[in-house]
Amino acid sequence: MTTTVAVRAAERAQAVTAPLTSAARFLVLTVRPGGEPAVRALLPDLAGLRRAVGFRAPRAELSCVTGIGSDLWDRLFAGPRPAELHPFRELRGPRHTAPATPGDLLLHLRAERADACFELASQILKRLDGAAEPADETIGFEYFDHRDLTGFVDGTENPEGAAADRAALIGDGPFAGGSYVIVQKYRHDHAAWEALATEQQEGAIGRTKLTDIELTGDAQPPDSHVSLTSLDDDANGEPQEILRHNMPYAAHLGEDVGTYFIGYCRTPAVTEEMLRNMFLGRGAATHDRLLDFATAVTGGLFFVPPADLLADPPPAAAARAVPPNGDGSLGIGSLKGLTSTPPPEPDGPGRNPY
């Protein structure tokens, strides 16, 4: 992606490359059958909601990035779809699994104040009341000098400036400025991790703990996190990088502590290759050593449309056929009376399984 193309893409983008903040809230929602009109009505208003909340906290640097899942895209929009949008693909390795979990809509809220994230989330959920419900809500926070709860700095190798735009944003075509984002919540076995010596922890991560320097040569284990998430340049000599905005999360009740992984990329293939290496292994490594202490409990893939597409969404998808059960309901509890809208069979590029 040339510099000129990257600039044009960045001008169309949502706040994908906005800087890290001290607070974040990650909302993954499922949209109920029949809730599509409420989502379509919300999308053009998201920028205004963010401005309204942000105006009350002018130094909070509040931002909102919205991602749409594969099934919901077909329920919302007619016409072309992002070529590589597909459901998150579960990875089942010899010891660890990256599960695929429900999710139609992703909202990544960031600010220097947690109350700004909370208020914007509240306003969005109010608009979607009865149409969507949270499948997961995770509250992230900055931990000292951008460390996660393993005690190591997270995101050191993030690309910066124009390199971040090239890595995270689609450069041209109708979806220029868009991005693919993969999210996973990793729950830490904090006690087991803390029982390791510092040198063992450094071997699992692939960096020094105090100074955040990458291990080199024979000191870098083949099953370290750094080894397995570092990819060679692509066929055109371009770096294969992603933009991470990970945040720690924690609740002492239930000992639920961990890291919320969120990785943006111009193509999901790069992030998916990293995850395959981690869970299925590469070379001498059967899996990422860090996974012995961090368990993936959620997994979702979403497309982040350009901001102008949210402001002026594509035409609505055609109404789906009602199942032959009389009233068109799903017949389950509170979903009774809601029309089922099954997605069409995959038939486009980027929609086939591995």
Helices and strands as residue ranges (DSSP letters): H 3-12, E 23-31, H 36-42, G 43-45, H 46-56, E 63-68, H 70-76, E 91-92, E 97-98, E 105-111, H 114-127, E 132-141, H 161-168, E 179-188, H 190-194, H 198-205, G 217-219, H 225-229, E 243-244, E 247-251, G 253-255, E 256-265, H 268-280, G 289-292, E 294-296, E 300-304, H 307-311, G 333-335
